[in-house]
Amino acid sequence: MNLFQIDKEKCNNCYKCLRACPSKAIRMLHDRAEVVEERCIFCGNCQTICPQQAISVKSDLFNIRKAIAEGREVVASIAPSFAGVFEEKKPEQLSAALRKLGFSHVEETASGAALVTRAYRQAIKSKGEGLYISSSCPSAVNMIEKYYPDLACRLLPVKSPMMAHAELIKFLYGKQSFTVFIGPCVAKKKEADEADKSPVDAVLTFKELKAWFDDSEISVQDLKPLPFDSRSTAMGAAYPLKGGIASGLSDIIACHQVDGIDEAKEMLEYLQSAKEEAAFVEISVCRGSCIGGPVLPKGSPNYYGREKCIQNYRRRISGIGENTDKIFPPAFDISASYPARPVKKAEPEEEDIKKILQRMWKRTEKDELNCESCGYANCREKAVAVFEGMAETSMCLPYMRARAESLKNIIFDNSPNIIFMLDKQLKIKEANPRAESAFQIDAKAWKGRDVSDLLEPETFINVLETKKNLYNHRRAYSKYGLTLLESVLYIEEQEVVLCIMSDVTRQEKHQMEMSEMKKNTIDAAQKVIDKQMRVAQEIASLLGETTAETKVTLMKLKKLSQKEGGGY
């Protein structure tokens, strides 16, 4: 399971994580981020900087609670930066809170730090003059192994304080004990997972611990202090501070210290090119060293407040002896190896890079803006990432903007509709080619002129004042021989009045012609009907006269018949 999980629904494709990633270990695929662990140094920058909180870190909390519920001997190893992060009046209150959660024992990781310092001193004394690099920061170790592999042999072959202390816990409480490291570092989780036969069973961040306290309704400040099962020395408690590791070695070798990713890179690049360098170099990837770790709980003191609290704590425990031989087993082995693990990157041909750049409309060197909005240092580096399948061409903001503007211009220039854009003073900002031909104007010459010099302004004024858009309003411009359907919209964000006119002049003319044809047809039909009616009436009149005459004749014949027959 990967250390970092990204919620694809929350990821909004802003590239902020990629910009913050020192090793560019984030692949953008289908507009979503994905951490490529082979390239990652596990500094945690991506998780802390994500504005949508889309990146989460794998949690061991379930396994810890399960171990406690099963009645196992669960031992906490708490990093020395705790004194600055939790800011309790008495650090032993944190020991009480952890026991309330169910931990069997609570120890300070600084005990392991003292072991590491002892091993560092022994290694430097035995090997003599040369270049030595601290191996306590897992992110720094990852950076060297993967991106500065030639310097991996300069890492001191000693386990980190977390691993050394976990070994000591297993030695003291038995192999079956369940060790939990608690600290400010994300990379410790990966260090514990990847180690061969790791003595660390689980890793909990200070942020996760604070959330656990809150869920369990434990107020650390209200608890009665309980002592740690093993106490730190002042030397071990200095480890989370800048120069804290070097302070235990400065009497035997020249020491340098760097903290922060950019500073670490500069130092490593220098060391790669330096022919001879006899010194100990302390490297912390987090700015400010461990007290600047990425997973601190909200509400923690600021950096200087944390530093002050730790210095105060160191003064409190300064009476504890620094002779670690008396505290820890003399033959205790915490040796380690740090092999080079160089990241294999593709090496595209120049032609491949040029093709990818052209797909992003980077046809000349001038087009390569190197704006870093995509997260890469320059356009060529981005092109290489596209070649490797780590990035997409659409990540280029200037390219996408130019493409969008190009599509906008295509629509604007080729629309069959008349389009005007006006400012709040109803002055013409833009007019498309169709508007130019319809009103016989030059758009450039008319730019900045009042629209009332060209069109009736009442509709525009009404929309601007009421902020209510008007659709399909029919208006005739007899001066131009046009009949138009106007749609007028106010775009508030840009403070622009957009007028889109559909030319219905031909349809209107055709409709008038059809109306005239219908009228003429109806008139002609009416004339035929009238004529037919007259003929019918004349026929009817003639039929009426002959009928009357026939009736008279028949009546006379009837009377005559009656007389001759003697009547009936």
Buried (B, 14 or more C-beta within 10 A) or exposed (E): EEBBBBEEEEBBEBBBBBBBBBBBBBBBEEEBBBBBEEBBBBBBBBBBBBEEEBBBBBBBBEEBBEBBEEEBBBBBBBBBBBBBBBBBEBBBBBBBBBBBBBBBBBBBBBBBBBBBBBBBBEBBEEEEEEBBBBBBBBBBBBBBBBBBBEBBEBBBBBBBBBBBBBBBBBBBBEEEBBBBBBBBBBBBBBBBBEBEEBBBBBBBBBBBBBBBBEEEEBEBEEBEBBEBBBBBBBBBBBBBBBBBBBBBBEEEBEBBBBBBBEBBBEBBEEBEEEEEBEBBBBBBBBBBBBBBBBBBBEEBBEBEBBBBBBBEBBEBBEEBEBEBEEBBEEEBEBEBEBEBBEBEEEEBEEEBBBBBBBBBBBEEEEBBBEEBBBBBEBBBBBBBBBBBEBBBBBBBBBBBEBBEEEEEEEEBEEBEBBBBBBBEEBBBBBBBBBBBEBBEBEBEEBEEEBBEEBBEBEBBBEBBEEEEEBEEEEBEBEEBEBBBBBBBBBEEEEEBBBBBBBBBBEEBEEEEEEEEEEEEEEEEEEEEEEEEEEEEEEEEEEEEEEEEEEEEEEEEEEEEEEEEEEEE
